[in-house]
Amino acid sequence: MNEVADAMHGFAEWYGRRPIGAWSAPGRVNLIGEHTDYNDGFVFPFAIDQRTAVALGDRDDRVIRVASSFAAEPVQVHLDELTPDALEGWAAYPLGVAWALGEHGADLEHVRGVDLYITSSVPIGAGLSSSAAIESAVALALDEHWGLNLDRPTLAKVGQLAENRVVGAPTGIMDQSASLLGEADAGVFLDCRSLDADVIPLGFAAHGLSLLVVDTRVEHAHASGGYAARRASCEAGARALGVESLRDLRLDDLPRAQALLDDETFRRVRHVVTEDQRVLDTVRTLRERGPGAIGPFLDASHVSMRDDFEISVPELDLAVETAQANGAVGARMTGGGFGGSAIALIADELVPDLTRAIRSAFAERGYRDPSLFTVHPSQGARRDA
């Protein structure tokens, strides 16, 4: 799919004129580091080759209008009426970004409105952060068009604020950071407290490895209760243990945590603390021994999410178990949980056999046929036209 060409064509069809530019941003796969971002911890995602594109045209008034390939009607709002309460539905993502730019210092009283048209190849509801792809593409487009000159870490904060305040999903900053900072054949090792980011070569292709995504087609929604409940448990655990965030705990703090906390809260805390360590171990092992050696950390991450954080579902567990039984280096669910996708790192030549095995396993259980595809670490947000 040529998302940029589709966005420019869609813009011309909707608005009857050519856009003045087009920008795109990728979805992401989180290689490891789940639910650690809002705990000030470590994450290691990479940008993927499925992208969201936005075409932009100027207006001579102060209205922002947005249309897309996945919505029947455009939505518009006057800049003077741009508040979180005024935005809802799918348009809350792009319009929320415009509002959040104002919260990060942009003088929205002296800019003109724009027309936007959005198209995307990032699967919705698959745990690949289609929302952050929209936010990042729109943030980059508006930043350039309005001459705001915000750096990319700030644009990531803009996207996160839009998701938290406008959409109502209590997510961390990982997804937007991956979408904005990603590079080809590399992951983004991000410290979510300092926002220091280190781009680490992955070397999948050079080592004959593919990253297979198994979209279970069990849809999830981060604004729903499960994600918020996990975040609340983490915050309660940090308060009870007298730390600013769970980032401040180490593995040797876990016995004290177990003594002080109820069982459920302790298991939530244990997942975050051990997952932070797994991110550090993965990055170190990748640097020292290459991608073929990181499998045990991926496998352990899934067990922790399944048993301690309790965010997996039977379809995700089946995908992971089938991958592990069919030669995967490692496998885990990825994303916020309660549905979405699993990932498997596997030798290139084994991808067809694993694909067939997973489809067969799902059919035997009576599950919906999954969508399976490989992704490649790719460049982050950019101007394309």
C-alpha positions as CSV (number, residue, x, y, z in Angstrom):
1,M,0.0,0.0,0.0
2,N,1.3,3.5,-0.9
3,E,-0.2,5.4,2.0
4,V,1.2,8.7,0.9
5,A,-0.2,8.5,-2.6
6,D,-3.6,7.4,-1.2
7,A,-3.6,10.3,1.3
8,M,-2.9,12.8,-1.4
9,H,-5.5,11.3,-3.8
10,G,-8.1,11.1,-1.0
11,F,-7.4,14.7,-0.1
12,A,-8.0,15.9,-3.7
13,E,-11.2,13.9,-3.8
14,W,-12.6,15.2,-0.5
15,Y,-11.5,18.8,-0.8
16,G,-11.4,19.4,-4.5
17,R,-7.8,20.7,-4.6
18,R,-4.3,19.4,-4.2
19,P,-2.7,19.2,-0.7
20,I,0.4,21.3,0.0
21,G,2.2,18.4,1.6
22,A,2.1,14.9,3.0
23,W,3.7,13.3,6.1
24,S,3.7,9.8,7.4
25,A,4.5,7.9,10.6
26,P,4.8,4.2,11.4
27,G,3.1,1.9,13.8
28,R,5.4,0.0,16.2
29,V,6.1,-3.4,17.5
30,N,7.3,-3.4,21.1
31,L,10.1,-6.0,21.1
32,I,10.1,-6.0,24.9
33,G,9.1,-3.7,27.8
34,E,5.4,-3.9,28.4
35,H,3.5,-1.6,30.8
36,T,6.9,-0.3,32.0
37,D,6.6,3.1,30.2
38,Y,4.1,4.7,32.6
39,N,6.1,3.4,35.5
40,D,9.1,5.5,34.3
41,G,10.9,2.3,33.2
42,F,12.6,1.0,30.1
43,V,11.1,0.0,26.8
44,F,12.6,-1.3,23.5
45,P,10.2,-0.9,20.6
46,F,10.9,-0.4,16.9
47,A,9.0,1.4,14.1
48,I,7.5,-0.9,11.5
49,D,6.9,-0.7,7.7
50,Q,3.1,-0.2,8.1
51,R,2.5,3.6,8.1
52,T,-0.2,6.2,8.5
53,A,-0.1,9.2,6.1
54,V,-1.7,12.6,6.4
55,A,-2.1,15.1,3.5
56,L,-2.5,18.7,4.5
57,G,-4.0,21.8,2.8
58,D,-4.2,25.3,4.1
59,R,-7.4,27.3,4.8
60,D,-8.1,31.0,5.1
61,D,-10.1,30.6,8.3
62,R,-9.5,29.0,11.7
63,V,-11.3,25.7,11.2
64,I,-9.6,22.4,11.3
65,R,-11.3,19.8,9.2
66,V,-10.2,16.1,9.1
67,A,-11.4,13.3,6.8
68,S,-10.0,9.8,6.4
69,S,-10.2,6.6,4.5
70,F,-11.8,4.8,7.5
71,A,-14.6,7.2,8.4
72,A,-17.7,8.1,6.4
73,E,-17.8,11.8,7.2
74,P,-15.3,14.5,7.9
75,V,-15.2,16.2,11.3
76,Q,-14.4,19.9,11.8
77,V,-13.8,22.2,14.8
78,H,-12.9,25.9,15.1
79,L,-9.6,26.4,16.7
80,D,-11.2,28.7,19.3
81,E,-13.4,25.8,20.4
82,L,-10.7,23.2,20.4
83,T,-11.0,21.5,23.9
84,P,-10.8,17.9,25.0
85,D,-14.5,17.9,25.8
86,A,-15.4,19.0,22.3
87,L,-13.6,16.0,20.7
88,E,-14.8,12.4,20.4
89,G,-14.6,9.3,18.2
90,W,-11.8,8.7,15.7
91,A,-11.2,12.4,15.1
92,A,-10.1,12.8,18.8
93,Y,-6.7,11.5,17.8
94,P,-5.7,14.0,15.1
95,L,-7.7,16.9,16.6
96,G,-6.5,16.1,20.0
97,V,-2.9,16.6,18.7
98,A,-3.8,20.1,17.6
99,W,-5.1,20.9,21.1
100,A,-2.1,19.3,22.7
101,L,0.3,21.4,20.6
102,G,-1.3,24.4,22.3
103,E,-0.7,22.9,25.7
104,H,3.0,22.5,24.8
105,G,3.5,26.2,24.0
106,A,2.2,26.6,20.4
107,D,0.4,29.9,20.0
108,L,-2.8,28.6,18.4
109,E,-4.5,32.0,18.4
110,H,-2.3,33.1,15.5
111,V,-2.4,30.2,13.1
112,R,-4.8,29.4,10.3
113,G,-6.9,26.3,10.0
114,V,-6.1,23.3,7.9
115,D,-7.8,20.5,6.0
116,L,-6.4,17.0,6.7
117,Y,-6.9,13.7,5.0
118,I,-5.6,10.5,6.7
119,T,-5.1,7.0,5.4
120,S,-3.3,4.1,7.1
121,S,-2.0,0.5,6.6
122,V,-1.4,0.0,10.4
123,P,-4.0,-2.6,11.5
124,I,-6.5,-1.1,14.0
125,G,-6.8,-2.9,17.3
126,A,-3.9,-5.2,16.7
127,G,-1.6,-3.8,19.4
128,L,0.7,-2.1,16.8
129,S,-0.2,1.4,17.9
130,S,-2.3,2.7,15.0
131,S,-3.3,5.6,17.3
132,A,0.3,6.8,17.8
133,A,0.9,6.6,14.1
134,I,-2.0,9.0,13.5
135,E,-0.8,11.3,16.4
136,S,2.8,11.3,15.2
137,A,2.0,12.0,11.5
138,V,-0.4,14.8,12.4
139,A,2.0,16.3,15.0
140,L,4.9,16.4,12.5
141,A,2.7,17.9,9.8
142,L,1.2,20.6,12.0
143,D,4.6,21.4,13.6
144,E,6.1,22.0,10.3
145,H,3.2,23.7,8.7
146,W,2.6,26.1,11.6
147,G,6.4,26.7,12.0
148,L,6.5,25.6,15.7
149,N,9.9,24.0,15.6
150,L,9.3,21.5,18.4
151,D,11.8,18.7,18.7
152,R,10.7,15.0,18.3
153,P,10.7,14.1,22.0
154,T,8.3,17.1,22.6
155,L,6.1,15.9,19.7
156,A,6.0,12.5,21.4
157,K,4.8,14.2,24.6
158,V,2.2,16.0,22.5
159,G,0.9,12.7,21.1
160,Q,0.8,11.2,24.6
161,L,-1.1,14.1,26.0
162,A,-3.7,13.8,23.2
163,E,-4.1,10.1,24.0
164,N,-4.4,10.6,27.8
165,R,-6.5,13.7,28.0
166,V,-8.6,13.7,24.8
167,V,-9.0,10.0,24.0
168,G,-8.9,9.0,27.6
169,A,-6.4,6.2,27.4
170,P,-3.9,6.3,30.2
171,T,-0.9,5.2,28.1
172,G,2.8,6.0,28.5
173,I,5.1,7.7,26.0
174,M,6.6,4.6,24.3
175,D,4.4,4.4,21.2
176,Q,4.8,8.0,20.1
177,S,8.5,7.8,20.8
178,A,9.0,4.7,18.7
179,S,6.9,6.3,15.8
180,L,8.9,9.5,15.9
181,L,12.4,8.3,16.7
182,G,12.6,4.9,14.9
183,E,15.2,4.2,12.3
184,A,15.7,1.4,9.7
185,D,17.0,-1.9,11.1
186,A,17.0,-0.5,14.6
187,G,15.1,-0.4,17.9
188,V,14.6,2.6,20.2
189,F,15.9,1.9,23.7
190,L,14.0,4.5,25.7
191,D,14.4,5.5,29.3
192,C,10.8,6.7,30.0
193,R,11.9,8.8,33.0
194,S,14.7,10.9,31.4
195,L,13.4,10.3,27.8
196,D,16.9,9.6,26.8
197,A,16.7,7.4,23.7
198,D,19.4,5.2,22.2
199,V,19.0,3.7,18.7
200,I,20.3,0.1,18.8
201,P,20.9,-1.9,15.6
202,L,18.8,-5.0,15.6
203,G,20.4,-7.0,12.7
204,F,17.4,-9.3,12.1
205,A,18.0,-9.5,8.3
206,A,21.7,-10.0,8.7
207,H,21.2,-13.0,11.0
208,G,18.5,-14.5,8.8
209,L,15.7,-13.8,11.2
210,S,12.1,-12.5,10.7
211,L,9.7,-10.9,13.1
212,L,6.3,-12.5,12.5
213,V,3.3,-10.7,13.9
214,V,0.2,-12.8,14.8
215,D,-2.8,-10.5,14.9
216,T,-5.3,-12.5,16.9
217,R,-8.1,-10.2,15.7
218,V,-9.3,-10.1,19.3
219,E,-9.7,-6.3,19.6
220,H,-8.8,-4.3,22.6
221,A,-9.3,-0.8,23.7
222,H,-6.8,1.0,26.0
223,A,-9.5,3.4,27.2
224,S,-11.3,0.5,28.8
225,G,-11.0,-0.6,32.4
226,G,-8.4,-3.4,32.2
227,Y,-5.5,-1.1,31.2
228,A,-6.5,1.6,33.7
229,A,-6.8,-0.9,36.5
230,R,-3.3,-2.2,35.8
231,R,-1.9,1.3,35.9
232,A,-3.8,2.0,39.2
233,S,-2.3,-1.1,40.7
234,C,1.2,0.0,39.8
235,E,0.6,3.4,41.3
236,A,-0.8,1.9,44.5
237,G,2.2,-0.4,44.8
238,A,4.6,2.5,44.4
239,R,2.8,4.5,47.1
240,A,2.8,1.5,49.5
241,L,6.5,1.0,49.0
242,G,7.4,4.6,49.4
243,V,8.9,5.2,45.9
244,E,8.1,7.7,43.2
245,S,7.5,5.0,40.7
246,L,8.2,1.3,40.2
247,R,11.3,2.2,38.2
248,D,12.9,2.9,41.6
249,L,12.7,-0.8,42.6
250,R,15.2,-3.5,41.9
251,L,14.9,-7.3,41.9
252,D,16.2,-7.5,45.5
253,D,13.3,-5.2,46.6
254,L,10.7,-7.8,45.7
255,P,10.8,-9.8,49.0
256,R,9.9,-6.6,50.8
257,A,7.2,-5.8,48.3
258,Q,5.7,-9.3,48.7
259,A,5.6,-8.8,52.5
260,L,3.9,-5.5,52.3
261,L,1.4,-5.9,49.4
262,D,-1.6,-8.0,48.7
263,D,-1.0,-10.8,46.3
264,E,-2.5,-9.2,43.2
265,T,-0.7,-5.8,43.7
266,F,2.5,-7.7,44.4
267,R,2.3,-9.6,41.1
268,R,1.6,-6.4,39.2
269,V,4.7,-4.9,40.8
270,R,6.8,-8.0,40.1
271,H,6.0,-7.9,36.4
272,V,7.1,-4.3,36.1
273,V,10.3,-4.8,38.0
274,T,11.3,-7.9,36.2
275,E,10.3,-6.6,32.8
276,D,12.5,-3.5,33.3
277,Q,15.4,-5.9,34.0
278,R,14.5,-8.0,30.9
279,V,14.7,-4.9,28.7
280,L,18.2,-4.1,30.0
281,D,19.2,-7.8,29.6
282,T,17.8,-7.8,26.0
283,V,19.7,-4.7,25.0
284,R,22.9,-6.0,26.5
285,T,22.6,-9.4,24.9
286,L,21.7,-7.9,21.6
287,R,24.9,-5.9,21.6
288,E,27.1,-8.7,22.9
289,R,25.7,-11.8,21.1
290,G,23.2,-10.7,18.5
291,P,19.4,-11.2,18.0
292,G,19.6,-14.9,18.0
293,A,20.3,-14.9,21.7
294,I,17.4,-12.8,23.0
295,G,14.7,-15.4,22.9
296,P,14.7,-16.4,26.6
297,F,13.8,-12.8,27.5
298,L,10.9,-12.7,25.1
299,D,9.6,-16.0,26.4
300,A,9.9,-14.9,30.0
301,S,8.2,-11.6,29.3
302,H,5.1,-13.5,28.0
303,V,4.9,-15.7,31.1
304,S,5.1,-12.6,33.3
305,M,2.3,-10.8,31.4
306,R,0.2,-13.9,31.4
307,D,0.6,-14.8,35.0
308,D,1.6,-11.7,37.0
309,F,0.1,-8.9,35.0
310,E,-2.8,-11.0,33.7
311,I,-3.2,-9.2,30.4
312,S,-3.0,-12.1,27.9
313,V,-5.9,-14.0,26.4
314,P,-6.2,-17.6,25.2
315,E,-5.6,-16.7,21.6
316,L,-2.3,-14.9,22.5
317,D,-1.1,-17.8,24.6
318,L,-1.8,-20.2,21.8
319,A,0.1,-18.1,19.3
320,V,3.1,-17.9,21.6
321,E,3.0,-21.6,22.5
322,T,2.7,-22.7,18.9
323,A,5.6,-20.4,17.9
324,Q,7.8,-21.8,20.6
325,A,7.0,-25.4,19.5
326,N,7.8,-24.6,15.9
327,G,11.3,-23.3,16.2
328,A,10.9,-19.7,17.2
329,V,13.9,-18.0,18.9
330,G,11.4,-16.4,21.2
331,A,7.8,-15.3,21.3
332,R,5.6,-13.0,23.4
333,M,2.4,-11.0,23.3
334,T,3.0,-7.4,22.4
335,G,1.1,-4.2,23.2
336,G,-1.2,-3.3,26.0
337,G,-2.9,-6.7,26.2
338,F,-6.5,-8.1,26.4
339,G,-6.2,-8.9,22.7
340,G,-4.1,-7.7,19.9
341,S,-1.0,-9.4,18.6
342,A,1.8,-11.8,19.5
343,I,5.3,-11.7,18.0
344,A,7.7,-14.4,17.1
345,L,11.3,-14.0,16.2
346,I,12.1,-16.9,13.9
347,A,14.5,-18.0,11.1
348,D,13.4,-16.7,7.7
349,E,13.0,-20.2,6.3
350,L,10.6,-21.3,9.1
351,V,8.1,-18.5,8.6
352,P,5.8,-20.4,6.2
353,D,5.7,-23.5,8.4
354,L,5.0,-21.5,11.5
355,T,2.3,-19.5,9.7
356,R,0.5,-22.8,8.8
357,A,0.9,-24.2,12.3
358,I,-0.7,-21.2,13.9
359,R,-3.6,-21.1,11.5
360,S,-4.2,-24.8,12.1
361,A,-4.0,-24.4,15.9
362,F,-6.5,-21.6,15.8
363,A,-8.8,-23.5,13.6
364,E,-8.6,-26.6,15.9
365,R,-9.6,-24.4,18.9
366,G,-12.4,-22.7,17.0
367,Y,-10.8,-19.3,17.2
368,R,-11.1,-16.7,14.5
369,D,-8.6,-17.0,11.7
370,P,-5.6,-14.8,12.7
371,S,-3.8,-12.3,10.4
372,L,-0.1,-13.1,10.1
373,F,2.6,-11.0,8.5
374,T,6.2,-10.1,8.9
375,V,7.3,-6.6,9.9
376,H,10.7,-4.9,9.3
377,P,12.3,-2.2,11.5
378,S,11.8,1.0,9.6
379,Q,12.3,4.8,9.6
380,G,10.2,6.9,11.9
381,A,7.9,9.9,11.0
382,R,8.9,12.0,8.0
383,R,7.7,14.3,5.4
384,D,7.1,12.4,2.2
385,A,5.7,15.1,-0.3
